[in-house]
Amino acid sequence: MTAYAIAHLRPETMHEDVLTYIEAIQSTMDPFHGRFLVHGKQVEVLEGPFPGTVVVIGFPDIERARAWYASDAYQSILPLRTRHMAGEAVLVEGVPADYDAAETAAALRAEAGL
């Protein structure tokens, strides 16, 4: 099942370390078959406050996403970003092609006794 690394980043000013991080990140993702799906694009905010930008990286599965994040190569460049840019990062599994939100709602409804 496809998995995603998603970051909500709030850069205040650009720093040379962040540019070095951006230059180096792809080589850390390549061994895990990671690829950028969203990077460096302006967000269109539809609801609520949302300062900053979003980065989405796709991986073939959650195991490879975890292995990339924990890798020595990525961990060695991570401080270049985190020292200069506020934000949050998560890993999440995607859903299958035949996913049906109504089935999820029914299961949640049953679980909640509604």
C-alpha atoms as one frame of an Amber mdcrd trajectory, in Angstrom:
protein
   0.000   0.000   0.000   1.396   3.383  -0.974   2.534   5.558   1.934   3.220
   9.241   2.206   5.536  11.519   4.122   3.700  14.811   4.590   5.212  17.964
   6.019   3.564  21.282   6.859   6.437  23.748   6.829   6.495  27.414   7.810
   9.622  29.065   6.464  10.181  32.570   7.760  13.326  33.388   5.809  15.430
  31.245   3.526  18.698  29.976   4.978  21.677  28.455   3.151  21.305  25.248
   5.230  17.741  24.790   3.969  18.917  25.105   0.375  21.613  22.500   1.039
  18.912  20.233   2.535  16.739  20.665  -0.569  19.694  19.876  -2.829  20.484
  16.693  -0.878  17.080  15.216  -0.041  16.384  13.423  -3.335  19.505  11.273
  -3.000  18.280  10.147   0.454  14.891   9.133  -0.994  16.166   7.262  -4.075
  17.170   4.012  -2.300  13.614   3.805  -0.875  11.866   4.681  -4.164  10.525
   7.932  -2.746   9.376  10.694  -5.046   8.027  14.160  -4.573   4.314  14.518
  -5.267   4.048  18.076  -3.918   7.062  20.339  -3.367   7.640  24.062  -3.552
   4.068  24.952  -4.521   1.786  27.628  -3.112  -1.177  26.234  -1.161  -4.716
  27.412  -1.782  -6.281  27.698   1.661  -9.986  26.861   1.673 -10.716  26.558
   5.394  -9.047  27.892   8.514  -5.613  29.361   8.982  -2.812  27.539   7.209
   0.479  29.381   7.210   3.310  27.936   5.178   3.511  25.226   2.583   3.074
  21.465   2.162   5.477  18.775   0.995   4.185  15.314   0.032   6.559  12.449
  -0.764   5.221   9.116  -1.979   6.761   5.732  -1.159   5.745   2.252  -2.325
   4.835   1.245   1.253   5.006   2.387   4.873   8.059   0.240   5.595  10.132
   2.086   3.013   8.812   5.447   4.199   9.876   4.607   7.759  13.233   3.272
   6.599  13.897   6.469   4.611  13.093   8.736   7.551  15.253   6.651   9.915
  18.121   6.288   7.442  21.525   7.696   8.316  21.515   9.642   5.040  18.271
  11.462   5.831  18.954  11.924   9.536  22.292  13.528   8.679  20.623  16.306
   6.644  17.422  16.721   8.683  18.901  19.295  11.110  19.685  21.542   8.145
  15.923  22.058   7.839  14.711  21.726  11.417  17.162  24.305  12.791  15.780
  26.961  10.461  12.176  26.083   9.665   9.193  25.337  11.906   6.867  22.554
  10.898   5.354  19.152  11.439   5.976  15.904   9.563   3.952  12.684   9.496
   3.967   9.334   7.746   0.621   7.890   6.655  -0.557   4.930   4.616  -2.767
   5.563   1.626  -5.986   3.727   0.830  -6.515   1.075  -1.849  -7.899   2.002
  -5.273 -11.278   0.473  -4.371 -11.603   2.404  -1.085 -15.187   3.353  -0.181
 -15.639   6.133   2.389 -19.229   4.999   3.023 -17.917   1.665   4.307 -15.605
   3.493   6.704 -18.510   5.672   7.878 -20.648   2.566   8.465 -17.881   0.903
  10.506 -17.356   4.079  12.555 -21.120   4.400  13.062 -21.335   0.808  14.301
 -18.302   1.247  16.553 -19.840   4.375  18.104 -23.247   2.740  18.472 -24.955
   5.332  16.281
